């Protein structure tokens, strides 16, 4: 198999509506308009499909083997080519991504998910093929890593260390992260009108709306920030969280703020992030009596399996369960001359 250079980043003016062939464009339009996926997600799907069919054209000898990978056009990709792809072809593609691109297992798994979704669309929605050739497509085995999170003491330490400038705003953001477990994309999208007494309307993945209930700490932090927010000019009068100069806070701005606040609190900012604060909220709720299905609703997970990773974190209940086993007090009996051996 030929080796190709590293993939270059996509151009900033990437637009699948003009670049993708009809077969792929219709698939992406379906995800954008019907499934409600974000433009960023659909763009990632397009890049996955472009890489996949570039490889397939090489794999099936439709372009010379020495063709520059990035120069392979996919505007001629049609149903015949899509129908000709086998599981063996896809596994060769996975091997290529692993060996030649050195892509991680999670990245390869995402591309497998895109391919699966594409063929499911062709079979079940577009009705262009009668049998799904990717029905039994396996995904790369992923290492199940436990989520990293702050302890209760570290969370309090972080909140108590918040000082000026922007104390009210940053304290409010951290409080919402640690109490509500929202995603950073959800937080920066919040508008003033999303606050309804003790409720917060959140727009999650796939444009799915959910309501989060605010405890006293969140309500107080919001009140303090809103009082300051009223006297702050902004280019975005609707945004809940703003900067002093640029209107609505961006994800990058929030990421940077969280890192700086972690450092100020004496916590390792290389280990924690805004997403780890979401993990923290989930872990603390679960450890303090919230059941998994309720937590699923709070976090906005579509699949319960995604939420269940938090059931494997260390907890006092698990430690007590281990101690409660009656065999925990049974020790190996020492032999008759074990004491002699010990003296030697």
N, C-alpha and C positions, 0 to 999 in steps of 0.2 A: 504494500500500500504506500502510495506516495505521501511524503510529508509536506505540509504547507506551513507558511509563516503564521504568526499569531493573528487572531482576528483584530481588526482595527475597530475603534469605537464607531457607532453609527453616526451619520451626519445629523446635525441639529435640526435640519429641515425634513427629516424622515416622515413620509406620509404613505401609508400602505394603500390609500385609496387610489393613488396614481401609480404606485410602483408594483403592487402585487397583481398577479394574474387573477382572472375572474374567479377561479375556483377557490383560491385562498382569500381573496377580497370578500367574497360572500360569507365565508366562514368567520372572518374577523368582524364583519358588519353585524352578523348574528350575535356575537359575543358583546359587541358594543351597545347595540340597540335593544336586544331582547334579554340577554343575561345581565345587562347593566354594568359590565366591567369598565373600569376606568381606562382612559386613553393610554396611560402608562402601561397597564396590564396588556392591553391589546397590542401595543407597540412591541412589547416583549414577545408576545405570541408570534407576531410577524417576523421578528428576528430569528426566533426558533425555527419557524417554517422555512425561512430563506436559507438558513444554514443546512437544514435537513435536506431540502431539495437540491441544493448545490452539491451536497455529498452524493445524493442519489443519482444525479446526472453523471458524476464521475464513476460511481459504482457500476452503473449500467452501460458505460462506454458511450454516453451521448455527447461528451466533449473530450478532447484530447487529454491524456493523463497529465501532461505538463502545463495545463491551463492554470493560470493564477486563480486561486480559490475565490478571491474577492471579485474577480472579473466575470465569474460565471453568472449569466443572466438566468432568471427563473420566470421571465415573462411568457415562456412557452409551456410552462407546467400545465398539464391538463389532466383530465380524468383517467386517461389511459396510463399515464405515468403513475398517478396515485394508486390506481388499481393494481399495478404490477409490483408494488412494494410488498415484500414478505417480512415475516418476523426475523428471518435470518438477516435481511438487509438492515433492519432497525438495530439488531444486535451488533452488526458491523459498524453502524453509525455510532453506537455507544462506545465501542472499542476505540474508534477514531477519536472521539471526544476525550476519552481517558488517556490514551497513549500520546496522541499528537497535540491535543489542546491542553492536557493536564487539568481538565475541569473537575471540580469536586463532585462527590456523589450527590449532594443536594442539588447542584446545578444540573447535573445529568438527569436526575429524577424529575426536575421541573420540565425539561425538554421531553421526557417520556410522557409526562402528563399532557403536554401540548399536542403531541402526536396522537395520543389516545383520544383527546377531545376532538381533534380534526376528523379522525375516522369515525368516531361516534356521530359527529354531525353529518358526515356523508351518508351514513347508514340510516340513522333514526330521524333526522330532520330534513335533509335535502332529498333523501330517498334515491341517491344516485348509485349506490351499490346495495346489493341484497344481503351480503354477509360481511361482517366486520372482521377484516384480517388481523386487527390488533386487539381482538377480544381477550386473548391470553398473553398479551404483552406484559412482561415482568418489569418492575422498576428496580433500580439499583438499591441494594440493601443499605440502609442508613443507620449510622450509629445513634442510638437513643441516648442523648445527653440530657441530664437533668437541668432544668432552668436555674440560672444563677439569680439570686435575689438578696436583698438586704434583710437583716434581722429586724425585729421590732426596735431594738435598741439603736441600731444604725439608722433606721428610718427617722426616729425621733432626733437623733444627732444631726441628721441632714437638715431637718426642718428648723431646729433651734439655731443652726449656724447661718441662716439666711439673714443678710443685712443689706444696707443700702449699697449701691443704687438699685432701684427697681424692686425693693423689698416686697411690697404688697403684691405686685404682679408675679414675681418668681415664686413667692411662697404659695400663692394661689395655684399656680401651675403644678408645683410639686405635690401639693395637697391633693389635687384632683388625680394626678398620676397614681399616688400611693393609696388613695381611698377608692377610686372608681375603676382603676385598671384600664383606662382607655388607651387607644393607640395614639401615636403622635399625630398621624394624619387626621384623626378625629378631633383632637384637641385644637390644632391650628385652624380647622374649619368652623369652629364654634362661632356663632353670632350672638349678639346681645339678646336677640329674640328667642334664642334656644333655652334661656333660663325661665323656668316657670315655677316660682315659689321654691318648693323642695324637690323639683324635678329638673333634669337636664336632658334635652333632646339631642341625641348623637346620631350622626349619619355615618354608618360603618361601611365595610366592604360590600361591593355590589349595590351601593345606594340603599342599603337596608337600614331603616330607621329603628332605633330602640330608645327607651327611656331609662335613664339612670336616676336613682333616688339619692338625694344629697343628705349626708349626715350633718350634724351640727358643725363639725370642723370645716367641711366643704362650704356650707352656707356662710359661715363667718368669714372665711378666707375670700369668698366671692364678694361679700358685702364690702369688705375692706378695699378690695381691688376696684370694685365698681365706683366707690366714692372717689377714688383717685382717677379712675378712667374718665369720669364725667368732665374733669377739668383738663384733660389731655386732648390736644388736637390730633387728628389723624386723617390720612388720605382715604382711609376706609372706615366710615362712620359705623358700619355694621359689625365689624370684627370685635370679638370679645377681647382677644389678646393682641396688643399692638406694641410696636417699638416707638422710640422717641422720634424717629425720622422717617421710617419707611412703611408706615401703616401696619397692616396685618403681619403678625409674626410668621416667619417661614419655618419649615421643619428644620432647616439648617440652623436657624437662630435658636430654636428651642434645644436642639442637640448641644450646641455650644454652651448655652446657659446651664444646662444640666451638668455638663462636664465641669464647668467652672464652680458650680455649687458643690459638687462632690469633692473637688479638691479643697475648697474652703472648709468643708466639714472634716477633712483629714481622711477621706475615703479614697480608695484606689480608683481613679477615673478610667483606668484602662480595663477594669473588670466590669464596670457598671455603665449603664446608659439609660436613656429614657425608656427603652423597651424593657430593660431590667427592672425599672420601677413598676411597669405593668405586671411583670412576673411577681414582684414583691407584693403587690396588692392581691393578686390571685392566691398566693401562698398564704398570706396572713388571714385572708377570709376563710380559706379551707381549713387552716389550723384552728380556727376559732368557731367552727360549727356550721359553716355554710356548706350545703350539700353540692355535689358536682353538677347536677342539672341546673341549679340556681346560678352557680358560678358560670356555667355555659352561657346563660342568658345575659349575665352582667358583662361578660367579656365579648359577647357578640360572635361566638364561634358557631359555625354551621354544623360542625361534626363534634359529637361528644368525645370522640377519641382524642381530638386536639386538646380538650380540657383535661382529660384524664392524666396527662403527663404530670400535672400538679399533685396527683394523689401519691406520687412516688417520692416526694421530697421528705426530708427528715422531719419528724414531728415527735412531740412528747408522747402522743398516743401510741406510736409504733414502739417507742422505747418501753413504755409501760406494758404493752402487749408481750414483749419479749420477756420482761421480768415476771409476768403473771404466769408463765408456763411452769407447772409444778416440777418439771425436770430441770429447771434453772438452778435448783439448789443441790442437784446430784453431782458429786465430784468423783473423779477416779480414785479408787482406793489404792493406797501405797502398798507395795509388797513388803514382806516381813523384814527384808534386809535393806529396804530403801533408806532407812535412817543411817545405817552403816555406810552406805554408798555416799550419802550426803556428807557424812563426816570426813570421808576420804577426800 
